Amino acid sequence: MKPSELMSTTAPHTAPPTDARLSRRQQPNPPKRAGAQARVDAILDAADALVASRPLETVSLPLIAQAAGAPPSSLYHFFPSTEAVLIALVRRYNDKLDSLLEETLQVIPPDSWQAMLRVLTARARAFHDQHPVYTRLILRTAAFSSLRQTDDEHITQMGRRMLQVLNAHFHMPDAPDLDLRLSVAIALSDRIWALFPDSDGMISDFSFEESQRAMIAYLSNYLPPLMAPREAAK
């Protein structure tokens, strides 16, 4: 199995179910007709530009409709609220980040789990720095708790995928809930990145290095320093 396939394969879910669910007004409605995706993309592009240029609390559906050059009814069909637009925008960025990490897995040698973790998080940091709107939505704002929830769901998915990648390359210890531990490590990194931005609002060298120490120290409670590689992964 190729690394790119690993990142898109669904792993068994071991996380306890959460009671927190997005309400109907927070949920984007996916396009169902041919050609509708282009309209949704134009709406999200307009929302992206607005988030980049003004306080998040002032972004509204009428403003987004005006910026997108679309009638408000077109927005309401896909997005029942401003939150729904922003959640869809975060998910679009998440998909782009996932694709970048899949590409990265195809070229990095699996020397150790620590090295793999550092390369992947370095790519994620570069993605954040190249897309400040994404960073603002999930690391810099508390305007909508639903955005935090959406990112939490993505972190859980990333933890499951990372476990599959490690299982494919290394003989892993027989420990329960390793996908949850990996999710916790990712969440630790995100929180450190949020706490210590540089003067331009980007992820600082200090926060990146501290996030590496925190992730590796935490995961070392569950993963040995050295793990034997799987012959099939070489």
Secondary structure, DSSP 8 states (H G I E B T S, - for coil): --HHHHTTS-----S---S----GGGS-----STTHHHHHHHHHHHHHHHHHHS-GGG--HHHHHHHHT--HHHHHHH-SSHHHHHHHHHHHHHHHHHHHHHHHHTTS--S-HHHHHHHHHHHHHHHHHH-HHHHHHHHS--S-HHHHHHHHHHHHHHHHHHHHHHHHHB-----TTHHHHHHHHHHHHHHHHHHSB-TTSSB-HHHHHHHHHHHHHHHTTTS-S---B-GGG-
